[in-house]
Amino acid sequence: MKYDVIIVGAGPAGCSAALTARQRNLKTLVLYNAEGAMEKAHRVDNYPGMPNVSGKEFVKITREQLVEAGAELRKGLVQKIMPVGGSFSCLVENDIYEASSIILACGTARVKTLKNEEELLGQGVSYCATCDGMFYRGKTVIVVGAGGESVEEANYLAELATVKYCPERKHDISGLNDSITVIDDKPLSIEKSAEGMKLVCDKSEHVADGIFVIRPAIAPTQLLPELEVKDGSVYVDKDMATNVKGVFAAGDMVGQPLQVAKATGEGNIAALSAAKYIKQAEND
Ligand SMILES: Cc1cc2nc3c(=O)[nH]c(=O)nc-3n(C[C@H](O)[C@H](O)[C@H](O)COP(=O)(O)OP(=O)(O)OC[C@H]3O[C@@H](n4cnc5c(N)ncnc54)[C@H](O)[C@@H]3O)c2cc1C
């Protein structure tokens, strides 16, 4: 099924965008993953009409509101957005959703990468077991995991390859398949060597055919590598349009001030711009 718009993020910016998208009668899917900044706010006092509201309560009310308005809401980490001939495919764990336009409302998840990780992406480093796992059938891989889906993804890879698992930070790894060896050392960098891909840790080094880095958050440029980022924020114009045609962005991820009222206002503009874009594309 194809949506008019997929909104990545169900914080204030994404929820607001969804409400306006539905007012414009767009077929709307909202995807969210872990808690965003809003759910961490103990109390918000400067949002009109909702005095003394907690962040969690705000998110609960606005998510209920967007579902009542006819948007679909699903939990799942969006791992990759791929432009495909005028529309977009969104990879969400094991599913792919398609839409004519995208609104990014992912907040400001800061992702600290390993040294050389981004440079070696696609050259032995992957962020997506579902997309690239098959290339490593019968080979050896290392999974650098940081929680979320990383244990599940490592178990999936263990069905195809010999897997070592290196926790990037402390998280529950009790669910790891028995065949997986755990590297109990801090990962620092990735290098390409004659023997294969090398994971350099604090006290040890490990070589494999491929290295998968699986974190619960994805940097905007990993989601959609074509995206222009300026000073750490996704670049948008006054219509909340990014440099990628059909992709809009709103909220904390487009920069200061990091405030709820700004996020909802931008979500509203992004949805109106997406509606305009879809209409124009239909008439072209
Ligand atoms: C402790 C604290 C107190 C605050 N107090 C106030 C206050 O009093 N007043 C005020 O105006 N502001 C306050 N803020 C700031 C406010 O919370 C943010 O400005 C606001 O939440 C931004 O909304 P957002 O929708 O852009 O991002 P967020 O609320 O961070 O939501 C981001 C959403 O994106 C989703 N997401 C991210 N990546 C993916 C992915 N790859 N796939 C699927 N989903 C994804 C997350 O699951 C989440 O749903 C506070 C923030 C904090 C942390």
The ligand as an SDF file (V2000), in Angstrom:
LIG
                    3D

 53 58  0  0  0  0  0  0  0  0999 V2000
   14.0500   17.4920   29.8980 C   0  0  0  0  0  0  0  0  0  0  0  0
   13.4290   18.3470   28.8130 C   0  0  0  0  0  0  0  0  0  0  0  0
   12.5880   19.3900   29.1550 C   0  0  0  0  0  0  0  0  0  0  0  0
   12.0120   20.1810   28.1650 C   0  0  0  0  0  0  0  0  0  0  0  0
   11.1530   21.1980   28.5150 N   0  0  0  0  0  0  0  0  0  0  0  0
   10.5700   21.9440   27.5730 C   0  0  0  0  0  0  0  0  0  0  0  0
    9.6560   23.0070   27.9130 C   0  0  0  0  0  0  0  0  0  0  0  0
    9.3380   23.2300   29.0770 O   0  0  0  0  0  0  0  0  0  0  0  0
    9.1200   23.7420   26.8940 N   0  0  0  0  0  0  0  0  0  0  0  0
    9.4190   23.5220   25.5770 C   0  0  0  0  0  0  0  0  0  0  0  0
    8.8690   24.1940   24.7130 O   0  0  0  0  0  0  0  0  0  0  0  0
   10.2890   22.5350   25.2390 N   0  0  0  0  0  0  0  0  0  0  0  0
   10.8790   21.7570   26.1760 C   0  0  0  0  0  0  0  0  0  0  0  0
   11.7490   20.7660   25.8120 N   0  0  0  0  0  0  0  0  0  0  0  0
   12.0860   20.5870   24.3830 C   0  0  0  0  0  0  0  0  0  0  0  0
   10.9960   19.7850   23.6500 C   0  0  0  0  0  0  0  0  0  0  0  0
   10.7990   18.5450   24.2990 O   0  0  0  0  0  0  0  0  0  0  0  0
   11.4380   19.5670   22.1970 C   0  0  0  0  0  0  0  0  0  0  0  0
   11.6690   20.8180   21.5870 O   0  0  0  0  0  0  0  0  0  0  0  0
   10.3630   18.8080   21.3940 C   0  0  0  0  0  0  0  0  0  0  0  0
   10.1040   17.5490   21.9860 O   0  0  0  0  0  0  0  0  0  0  0  0
   10.8050   18.6300   19.9360 C   0  0  0  0  0  0  0  0  0  0  0  0
    9.8630   17.8440   19.2740 O   0  0  0  0  0  0  0  0  0  0  0  0
   10.2810   16.9340   18.0410 P   0  0  0  0  0  0  0  0  0  0  0  0
    8.9990   16.3220   17.5730 O   0  0  0  0  0  0  0  0  0  0  0  0
   11.0980   17.7200   17.0980 O   0  0  0  0  0  0  0  0  0  0  0  0
   11.2560   15.8070   18.6230 O   0  0  0  0  0  0  0  0  0  0  0  0
   11.0890   14.6940   19.7390 P   0  0  0  0  0  0  0  0  0  0  0  0
   10.1390   15.0710   20.8020 O   0  0  0  0  0  0  0  0  0  0  0  0
   12.4950   14.3870   20.1720 O   0  0  0  0  0  0  0  0  0  0  0  0
   10.5030   13.4310   18.9620 O   0  0  0  0  0  0  0  0  0  0  0  0
   11.2770   12.7260   18.0260 C   0  0  0  0  0  0  0  0  0  0  0  0
   10.4940   11.5070   17.5380 C   0  0  0  0  0  0  0  0  0  0  0  0
   11.2220   10.9100   16.4570 O   0  0  0  0  0  0  0  0  0  0  0  0
   11.2370    9.4820   16.6020 C   0  0  0  0  0  0  0  0  0  0  0  0
   12.3710    8.9640   15.8270 N   0  0  0  0  0  0  0  0  0  0  0  0
   13.6440    9.4460   15.7550 C   0  0  0  0  0  0  0  0  0  0  0  0
   14.3710    8.7420   14.8740 N   0  0  0  0  0  0  0  0  0  0  0  0
   13.5350    7.7950   14.3710 C   0  0  0  0  0  0  0  0  0  0  0  0
   13.7020    6.7430   13.4160 C   0  0  0  0  0  0  0  0  0  0  0  0
   14.8730    6.5560   12.7610 N   0  0  0  0  0  0  0  0  0  0  0  0
   12.6370    5.9570   13.1480 N   0  0  0  0  0  0  0  0  0  0  0  0
   11.4380    6.1280   13.7710 C   0  0  0  0  0  0  0  0  0  0  0  0
   11.2260    7.1170   14.6700 N   0  0  0  0  0  0  0  0  0  0  0  0
   12.2690    7.9250   14.9690 C   0  0  0  0  0  0  0  0  0  0  0  0
   11.2770    9.2740   18.0980 C   0  0  0  0  0  0  0  0  0  0  0  0
   10.8380    7.9590   18.4350 O   0  0  0  0  0  0  0  0  0  0  0  0
   10.2990   10.3820   18.5510 C   0  0  0  0  0  0  0  0  0  0  0  0
    8.9750    9.9050   18.4470 O   0  0  0  0  0  0  0  0  0  0  0  0
   12.3230   19.9420   26.7980 C   0  0  0  0  0  0  0  0  0  0  0  0
   13.1780   18.8970   26.4620 C   0  0  0  0  0  0  0  0  0  0  0  0
   13.7320   18.0970   27.4520 C   0  0  0  0  0  0  0  0  0  0  0  0
   14.6520   16.9670   27.0630 C   0  0  0  0  0  0  0  0  0  0  0  0
  1  2  1  0
  2  3  1  0
  2 52  2  0
  3  4  2  0
  4  5  1  0
  4 50  1  0
  5  6  2  0
  6  7  1  0
  6 13  1  0
  7  8  2  0
  7  9  1  0
  9 10  1  0
 10 11  2  0
 10 12  1  0
 12 13  2  0
 13 14  1  0
 14 15  1  0
 14 50  1  0
 15 16  1  0
 16 17  1  0
 16 18  1  0
 18 19  1  0
 18 20  1  0
 20 21  1  0
 20 22  1  0
 22 23  1  0
 23 24  1  0
 24 25  2  0
 24 26  1  0
 24 27  1  0
 27 28  1  0
 28 29  2  0
 28 30  1  0
 28 31  1  0
 31 32  1  0
 32 33  1  0
 33 34  1  0
 33 48  1  0
 34 35  1  0
 35 36  1  0
 35 46  1  0
 36 37  1  0
 36 45  1  0
 37 38  2  0
 38 39  1  0
 39 40  1  0
 39 45  2  0
 40 41  1  0
 40 42  2  0
 42 43  1  0
 43 44  2  0
 44 45  1  0
 46 47  1  0
 46 48  1  0
 48 49  1  0
 50 51  2  0
 51 52  1  0
 52 53  1  0
M  END
$$$$
